[in-house]
Amino acid sequence: MRHLLSADDLDRAAAIEVLDVADQMAATQRREIKKLPTLRGRTVVNLFFEDSTRTRISFEAAAKRLSADVINFSAKGSSVSKGESLKDTALTLEAMGADAVVVRHPVSGAPHRLAHAGWIGGAVVNAGDGTHEHPTQALLDAFTLRRHLVPDIHGIGQDLAGRRVAIVGDVLHSRVARSNVRLLHTLGADVVLVAPPTLLPVGVETWPCATSYDLDAVVRGEHGDLDAVMMLRVQRERMTAAYFPSAREYSRRYGLDGARLAKLPDHALVMHPGPMNRGLEISAEAADSTRSTVVEQVANGVAVRMAVLYLLLAGKTETTAGGTLS
């Protein structure tokens, strides 16, 4: 495989390989000198047509710590703002010798077009396309879950079979939810989506997960004891209609507050892909609790993206999982 465009691009062996290599990368980041020479002479372009903080900086840090040359491209202030097409932008990057292009785009499917149209010869990594997918976010979430829930040597070589995860909130507009459902299912976890009917997409019944409209019932364990609850940001910038009566009503029905936090099993993790709307989908008490992994997810994102770039650009590796991205 030459690209990472979707969580479906990874079978169980390949997904475990990424997580295992990410564990090795995380170990190098605890050293005084964090840089590795692995991608010296390679060029990674961060091509972002949407605003981003965590993902863009995470990919930049990952590439630089592997000693790659990094070019950061933002649509604002570029020829894109003058009407340049995706094709012409891609051809420009190809002429500059890009070995990998990390792309975030507001249109679902744009990274797939970039990868398969023949405009770019290097690897393409989907850093989020519209409301479609965000595979590296799903990988870092799985990496975080495995480190906590399969603690035996960080779960190296193991999947998440038997673990139960609730993904709560604005599923309709969430590329994170789509990628997580696919990847967690591949890794053997049971997933339940919790949202009001208006924030579940058409066709969700075909996804490999359960659904519920009742967060309290899920927290009580009616779908089985939870190992983690992942709160999704309410993406009001993508909403063109009234999907719920009010912010107060949404928070009352679907927000993770102190009372719901107390009903979760003691080992259950609280996750959020960020940025958080504190007081809407998650309270400050839940976001800052000892079981919250929000900050850890950001740190883990660097190690996971190092692993993805390494596997795509540096060739096959020998790991306990036996799968490969290359």
C-alpha positions in Angstrom: 0.0 0.0 0.0 1.4 3.4 -1.1 -1.1 5.7 0.7 -3.1 6.0 3.9 -6.5 7.4 2.9 -9.0 5.5 5.1 -9.1 3.3 8.2 -10.3 0.6 5.8 -6.9 0.6 4.2 -5.6 -1.2 7.3 -6.3 -4.8 8.0 -5.7 -6.1 11.5 -2.1 -7.0 10.9 -1.2 -3.7 9.3 -3.0 -1.7 12.0 -1.2 -3.6 14.7 2.1 -3.0 12.9 1.5 0.8 12.9 0.7 0.7 16.6 3.8 -1.4 17.4 6.1 0.9 15.4 4.4 3.9 17.1 5.3 2.4 20.4 9.0 2.2 19.3 8.8 5.8 18.1 7.3 6.9 21.4 10.2 5.4 23.2 12.7 7.5 21.2 10.8 10.6 22.1 11.7 10.2 25.8 15.4 10.5 24.9 17.3 13.8 25.3 17.9 13.9 21.5 14.6 13.0 19.9 15.6 13.1 16.2 16.1 10.0 14.1 18.0 10.0 10.7 15.4 7.7 9.1 13.9 10.1 6.5 16.9 12.3 5.9 16.7 13.6 2.3 13.0 13.0 2.0 10.5 15.9 1.6 7.1 15.9 3.3 4.5 18.5 2.4 1.7 19.5 4.8 -1.1 20.6 2.4 -3.8 22.1 4.6 -6.9 23.6 3.0 -8.7 23.8 6.4 -7.5 25.4 9.6 -5.8 23.0 12.0 -3.6 23.2 15.1 -3.1 19.8 16.5 -2.9 17.7 13.3 -0.8 20.1 11.3 1.8 20.6 14.1 1.7 16.9 14.9 2.6 15.9 11.4 5.2 18.6 11.2 6.8 17.5 14.4 6.7 13.8 13.3 8.4 14.5 9.9 11.1 16.7 11.5 11.9 14.2 14.2 12.5 11.7 11.4 14.8 14.2 9.8 12.6 14.9 6.8 12.5 18.3 5.1 9.1 19.8 5.7 7.1 22.2 3.6 4.0 23.7 5.2 1.4 24.8 2.7 -1.7 26.8 3.7 -4.5 27.6 1.3 -4.8 31.1 2.9 -2.3 33.4 1.3 -1.4 30.9 -1.5 -2.4 30.7 -5.2 -5.4 28.6 -4.0 -7.0 31.9 -2.8 -6.6 33.1 -6.4 -8.5 30.2 -7.8 -5.8 27.6 -8.4 -7.2 24.1 -8.7 -6.2 21.1 -6.6 -4.6 19.5 -9.7 -2.4 22.5 -10.4 -1.4 22.7 -6.8 -0.5 19.0 -6.8 1.5 19.3 -10.0 3.5 22.1 -8.4 4.3 20.0 -5.4 5.3 17.1 -7.6 7.7 19.4 -9.5 9.2 20.3 -6.1 9.9 16.6 -5.4 7.4 15.9 -2.6 7.9 12.3 -1.3 4.8 12.5 0.8 1.8 14.9 0.9 -0.3 15.1 4.1 -3.6 16.7 3.0 -6.5 18.1 4.9 -9.4 19.3 2.7 -13.0 20.4 3.3 -14.2 18.2 0.4 -14.8 14.6 1.2 -12.7 12.4 -1.2 -10.1 15.1 -2.1 -7.1 13.0 -0.7 -8.4 10.0 -2.8 -8.5 12.1 -5.9 -5.0 13.4 -5.1 -3.7 9.9 -4.7 -5.2 8.2 -7.7 -5.3 10.9 -10.4 -1.7 10.5 -11.2 -0.8 14.1 -10.3 1.6 13.1 -7.5 4.1 10.2 -7.4 4.7 10.2 -3.7 2.6 8.9 -0.8 -0.6 10.6 0.2 -1.8 10.7 3.8 -5.4 11.8 4.6 -5.3 14.3 7.5 -9.0 14.8 7.4 -11.4 15.2 4.4 -14.7 16.9 4.9 -17.0 14.8 7.0 -15.5 11.6 5.6 -12.4 10.2 7.5 -9.4 11.0 9.6 -7.4 7.7 9.8 -4.4 8.9 11.8 -6.7 10.3 14.5 -8.3 6.8 14.8 -4.8 5.3 15.0 -3.7 7.6 17.8 -6.9 6.9 19.7 -6.4 3.1 19.3 -2.8 3.6 20.4 -4.0 5.4 23.5 -6.6 2.8 24.3 -4.2 -0.1 23.9 -1.6 1.5 26.2 -4.1 1.8 29.0 -6.3 -1.3 28.4 -3.7 -3.8 27.3 -0.9 -2.8 29.7 1.3 -5.9 29.2 4.3 -4.2 27.5 1.9 -1.6 26.1 0.0 -4.3 24.3 2.7 -4.9 21.7 1.4 -7.3 19.0 -2.1 -7.3 20.5 -5.5 -5.9 19.4 -8.4 -4.4 21.3 -10.7 -7.5 21.3 -13.4 -7.5 23.9 -13.0 -3.8 24.7 -16.1 -1.6 24.6 -16.0 2.0 23.5 -18.8 4.6 23.3 -18.5 7.4 20.8 -20.8 10.2 21.8 -22.1 13.3 20.1 -22.0 14.9 16.7 -21.5 11.7 14.7 -23.1 13.2 11.6 -20.3 15.7 10.9 -17.5 13.7 12.5 -14.7 12.2 10.3 -13.1 11.0 13.6 -16.2 8.9 14.4 -16.2 7.3 11.0 -12.5 6.3 11.1 -12.7 5.2 14.7 -15.7 2.9 14.1 -13.9 1.2 11.2 -10.5 0.9 12.9 -11.8 -0.2 16.3 -13.9 -2.8 14.6 -10.9 -4.1 12.7 -9.0 -4.3 16.0 -11.8 -6.3 17.6 -13.4 -3.7 19.9 -17.2 -3.3 20.3 -18.4 0.3 19.5 -21.6 2.0 20.4 -22.5 5.4 18.9 -24.6 7.7 21.1 -26.3 10.7 19.7 -29.6 12.3 19.1 -31.3 11.0 15.9 -30.6 14.2 14.1 -26.9 13.8 14.5 -26.6 10.2 13.3 -25.9 9.9 9.5 -28.2 8.1 7.0 -27.1 4.5 6.6 -25.5 4.3 10.1 -27.2 0.9 10.6 -24.8 -0.6 8.1 -21.8 0.5 10.1 -20.1 -2.2 12.3 -21.4 -0.8 15.6 -24.4 -0.4 17.8 -26.3 2.8 18.2 -28.2 4.5 21.1 -30.1 7.7 21.8 -29.7 7.4 25.5 -26.3 8.3 27.0 -27.3 7.5 30.6 -28.3 4.0 29.6 -24.9 3.4 27.9 -23.1 4.8 30.9 -25.0 2.5 33.2 -23.8 -0.4 31.2 -26.9 -1.5 29.3 -24.7 -2.2 26.3 -22.0 -3.7 28.5 -19.4 -2.0 30.8 -17.5 0.7 29.0 -13.7 0.8 28.8 -13.7 4.2 27.3 -16.1 7.0 26.3 -15.0 9.3 23.4 -16.8 12.7 23.3 -17.1 14.4 19.9 -16.9 18.1 19.4 -20.2 19.7 18.3 -19.2 21.1 14.9 -21.5 24.1 14.8 -19.5 25.5 11.9 -20.8 22.7 9.7 -24.4 22.9 10.8 -26.8 24.6 8.5 -29.9 23.8 10.5 -31.1 23.3 14.1 -30.0 19.8 15.0 -31.0 20.1 18.7 -33.2 22.5 20.6 -30.5 24.4 22.5 -26.9 24.1 23.7 -28.3 23.7 27.3 -30.6 20.8 26.2 -27.8 19.1 24.3 -25.4 19.3 27.2 -28.1 17.9 29.6 -28.8 14.9 27.4 -25.5 14.2 25.7 -22.8 16.0 27.7 -20.3 14.2 29.9 -20.5 15.8 33.3 -19.3 14.9 36.8 -22.5 12.8 37.5 -22.1 10.6 34.5 -18.3 10.4 35.0 -18.9 8.9 38.5 -21.1 6.2 37.0 -18.5 4.9 34.6 -16.4 1.9 35.6 -13.3 2.9 37.6 -10.9 2.0 34.8 -12.9 3.7 32.0 -11.0 6.4 30.0 -12.4 9.8 28.9 -11.3 10.7 25.4 -11.8 13.7 23.1 -10.1 14.4 19.7 -10.1 18.2 20.4 -10.6 21.0 20.3 -13.1 20.8 23.2 -16.3 22.8 23.7 -16.1 22.8 27.5 -19.5 23.1 29.0 -21.2 21.7 25.9 -20.2 18.1 25.1 -17.8 17.8 28.1 -17.6 19.5 31.4 -14.4 20.9 32.9 -14.6 18.3 35.6 -14.6 15.4 33.1 -12.0 17.1 30.8 -9.5 17.6 33.6 -10.2 14.4 35.5 -7.4 11.9 36.2 -9.0 9.4 33.7 -8.9 12.0 30.9 -6.4 11.1 28.1 -7.0 14.3 26.1 -3.5 15.7 26.4 -1.9 12.2 26.1 -3.7 11.7 22.8 -2.0 14.8 21.4 1.4 13.5 22.5 0.6 10.0 21.1 -0.3 11.6 17.8 3.3 12.5 17.1 4.5 9.0 17.6 1.7 7.5 15.5 2.3 9.9 12.6 6.0 9.2 12.9 5.2 5.5 12.4 2.9 6.2 9.4 5.5 8.3 7.6 8.2 5.8 8.4 6.2 2.8 7.1 5.1 4.7 4.0 8.5 6.2 3.1 11.2 3.9 4.6 9.9 0.5 3.4 9.0 -2.7 5.1 9.9 -3.4 8.7 10.0 -6.5 10.7 7.6 -6.4 13.6 5.7 -8.9 15.7 2.5 -8.2 13.8 3.8 -9.1 10.4 1.6 -6.6 8.5 3.0 -3.6 6.6 1.9 -0.3 5.2 4.5 -0.3 2.5 
